[in-house]
Amino acid sequence: MRILIAGVLCCLPLLATAEEKLPRDVAQFIEQAQMCEHFAGEWDDHDKARQREITQAVASSCGQAQRQWKRLSAKYARQPALQKVIADNANDAVRSFRK
């Protein structure tokens, strides 16, 4: 068990460096797209104030992620590896967002 935990802890820096290799704007897009998907999946019929917060969070995160997605798709059009990362993270909530 200790060996397994030690092995996992040794791999954490490798995961961090793999993520750091992404350009900052792509990493920010991924974060916004994940927030967009998170908030788009929430709904609260019983608490109107909370539902307003969710609606505002969806508009903010999904709107920003959608703008980033379009800009980054054009910016990295000639870089297939980054295009794949961008496309893989442009979830349904980002792609279908309408204000």
N, C-alpha and C positions, 0 to 999 in steps of 0.2 A: 504494500500500500504506500509506504513512504517513497519507494522508487517511482511509482506512478505519479505521485504528487510532485516529486522533484523533477521528473521529466516534463510534466505540464508547465511548471514554473520556468524551466529552462527554455521552453518554446515561446513564451510570451514576448520576449524582445524580438524574436523573428517575426511575429505577427505585427508588431508595432512598426518595424522597419518596412514591411511589405505595404502597409497602409500609408506610410510617409512618402512612398515613391509616387503617389498620385499628386498631380498639381493641386495647389490649395483650392482653386476654384471648383475643381471636380469633387474634392473631399467635402467642400461646403454644400455643393449640390446634393450629394448623397445624404448628408445630414438633413437638409431641408426636405428632400423627398421622403425620408423615413418619418419625419415629423408630420408631413402631409398625410401619409398613409395612416399613421397612428390616429390623428384627429378625425380623419374622414371616416374611420371605423367606429367612432364613438357616437352615441346618441343618448339623450336623457329627456324623455317626455315629462318626467315628474318635476324637474327643476328648471324653470324657465331661465333663471339667471345663468345656470351652468350651461344650458343649451346655447345661450348667446355667446358665452366664452368659447365654446367649441366651434360655433359658426365663425367667429372672428379668427380663431386659430387656424381653421381650415382655409379661410380666405387669405390670410397672411402667408402661411407656410406653402400652400399649394400654388398660390399666385407667384410667389417668389421662385419656387422650384420649377414651375412651368417656364418662366422667363429664363431662368438659368439653363434649363434643358435645351431650349431653342438656341440660345447664344452659344452654349458649349458644343452642341451638335455641329454648328457651323464652324466654330473655332478649331475643333479637332477633327474635322471632316477627313483629313488625310492621315489620321493616326488610328488605324483599325483597333488597336488594343484599347485605347481610351474611348473610342466610339462604342465598343462592346460594354465597357464599364458603365458608360453613360446610359446606353440603351437598357442594360440590365437593371438599372436603378430608377429608370423612368417608369414607375409603377402606374397602374390604372388610375389612381387618384390624381397623379400629376398630369397624365396624358388627357384625361377627360374633364379636368377642372374648367368650370365656366363661372365667371363672376356675375 
